[in-house]
Amino acid sequence: MTMDDKVRATHPSMMPIDDSMLSRESWKIFQIMAEFVEGFERLAHIKPSVSIFGSARTPVDHPYYKLTEEIALALSDAGFSVVSGGGPGLMEAANKGAYAGKSPSIGLNISLPQEQSANAYQDISLHFRHFFSRKVMFVKYASAYVVCPGGFGTLDELAEILTLVQTNKTRRIPIILVHRPFWEGLLSWFKHTLAAEGTIDPGDLDLIQVLDNPKEVVDAIFNHYEERGFEPSAEEREVLLDL
């Protein structure tokens, strides 16, 4: 045995598995399963729905808050359940607008060291410990994604849905960015760096729409489904089973 082999043999990944560690990991699996079961049971009847994302840090008196609230109200009155992260800021604005409308307001809350308080405008309120299961619930029943100005968490959700649609892991749905001035720098980088360098196809940019007011958002979603309806096709249902 060489010296490299001896060093490799003492690496933690090569050592016998600690049963207590396995027990902890197994318990996490059951926690995730429980979150999936509750999510599927409570959200199965919210369709059609729209998932709205945005910053948890945006104050109530900010124009983005009012805009998000108006978009959510317009979607709710148009017959869409509205799903948000359940927290403060633009998540609260989305739930508040939907709560004032005709359709259910849903919050997918998660425990975080900061920004973790649930807002008061939720007809259905789910609480998650794991981002993974929460992410699935955002996608599973969504007929569209509306992405308002936000930070890393918002960008994470945007990248997630773009990747899923780009790779055909979920059906193509409207992905709408709200307020063009906020997103112009990112979109320019997508076009002039990512597409130019070949890390995405130029056609991938067509997955995104950029709109500025509630009517445009509602119209864009209805236009997308005008000839096909909101229910997934048989082929799309097979794809959705992967989620």
N, C-alpha and C positions, 0 to 999 in steps of 0.2 A: 504494500500500500504506500503510495506516494504521500508527501507532506500535504499536497493539495487535497488528496482524498481524505486524510485525517481531519483537516480543517473542515471540509464539507460535511463529514460525518457528525461533527459537533455543532453544526448549524441548527438553530431552533426548529426549523422546518423538518429536520431529519430525526428529531428526537421523538420518543413515544408520546402519544396524545394524552393529555390530561383529561380524565373523565369529567372533572368538574367544569372544564372549559366547554366540553361537548354539551353538557347539561344546560349551560347558559345559552349556547347557540341554539339548541333545540327549543328552548323556551321562547327565544326571539321569533323563531319560525311560527310558533303557535300564536304569538301576538300579531304577527303580520297576517296570518290566516284569518284571525278574528276580525281584523280591520277590513279585509276584503269582504268577508261574509256580511258584516254590518253595512258596508258601503253598497254592495249589490242589492241587499234587501231594501234599503231605504231610498235608493236612487233609481231603481229600475223603472219607475213610472214618471220621471220628470221630463221625459222627452216631449218635444224638442227642447234642447237647452243650449245655452251659450256660456262658455267659460270666459270670465273677465279677469284680467290681471293688471296690476299697477302697484305703485310704491305704497308701502305701509307707513311711510314717513311724511306723506303729503298732508298738510293741515286742512281743516275744514273750510277755511276761508280762501283757499287757493283756487284759481280758475280750473285747474285739472280736476279738483274734487267735484265741482258743479257740473263739469262736462261729463265726467264718468257717471254721476248720478242721473243726468238726463239721458244718457245712452241706455243705462240699465232700465230706467222707467219706460223708454220707448220700446225696448225689447220685450219687457214684461207685458206691456199693453198689447204688443203684437203677437203674444202667445208663447213666448219663450221663457222657460225657467232660466233663472240667472244663477250661475255658480261662481263664487269667489273664494278667496282664501280665508274668509271669515274674520280677519283681523281689522286693525284700524286703517286710516289713510284711504287710499283709493279702493281697497277691499271693502271698507265700510260704505263708501260712496256707492259701490255697485250693489251691495245688499240693500242699502237704504232706498235706492231708486227702484229696485225690483219689489221691495216690500210695500212700496206705495202703489205698485201696479197690480195687474190682474193675475199674474202668474207667480209661482213659488220663488222665494229667495233662499238659496242654499249656501251655507258656509262650510268649507272644509278646513277646519281649524287644526293647527299643529302647535305642540308645545315647543317654545323656543326661549333661549335666555333673555331675548329682548323682543318687543313687538308681538307679544303672545296673547294679549287680551282679546277675547271674542267680542265682536260688536253686537249690538242689540237688535239687529234687523234681519233675523234669520228664521224662516219658517221651518227649515230642516237644518239642524246643526250637528255635524259629525266632528269627532275629535281624534286626531291621529298622533301617534308617536313616531311614525316612520314616513319619511318623504316618499319612499318607493310606492307604497300602497296609495298614498294621497295623490301622487302623480297619475296613477292609473285611473283614479276616479275623475280627475279633471278631463281626461281624454275619452274615457269609455262611452259617455253619453253625450258628448259635445257635438252639436251641429256646426259650431263655429268657435273660433278663438278671437277675442277682442283684447288687444294688448295696449294698455294705456301707459303713459310715461312711468318708468320705474327703474329699479336698480338691478343688482345681481340676480335676485330671485326672479324678477320679471324676465330678465334676459335668459335665465335658465329655462323657464317655461316656454319661451319663444323658440329657443334652440331645440328643445325637446320635440315640440310639435313639427317644426320644420324637418327635423331628422326623420321622424316617424312617417311623414307624408312622402318625403324625398325617397326613402327606402321602401315604400309601399308596405310598411308595417301597420298603417291605418289608412282609411279612406281619405281622399282629398276633401278637405273642408275649407271654408273661407278663413284665412288668417289675416286679420285686419289690425294694422298699426294705427293708433289714434294720435292726431296732432303732428302734422308733417315736420314742422320746425324741430321738434324734439328728436325725430328719427333720421333726419337727413344725413347726418354725419355717419351713422352706422350703415345706412343704405349705400352711401357713396363708397364706404370701405368694402361692403359686400361686392359691389360692382367692379371697382377699380383695383381691388387687391385680390379678393377671393376668386372671383370669376376670371380676372386677368391672369392670375397665377395657375388657374386650372384646378383649384381645390374644390370648386363647385362648378356646375354647368351654368352658362348664362340663363338657360331656361328655368333654373331653380328660382331665379328672382321673381318669376311670374307666380310663385306660390303666395306672394305677399301683396296685399293691397294697403294703401295709405289713404286714410280718410279723416275728415275733420269735424263732422257733425253727426248728431244722432240719426237723422233721416238717411244720410248716406250709408251709415252702418246697417240699418235695418233693410234698406233697399238692396244693398249688396248681398246680404244673406239670402233674401227671397229670390233675387235674380239667379244666384248660384243653384238653387233647388227648383227653379221654375218648371223645368222639363223632367226632372228625375224624382222629385218628392224627397221627403226627409228620411224615410226609412232606408236603411242600407240594402243594396242588392244582395243576391245570394252569394256572389263572389266576395263582396265586401264583408259580409257576415263571417266568412271563413277567415278573412284577415283580422277582423275584430276579435276573434277567438284567441288570437295570439296575445292579446292584452290581458 
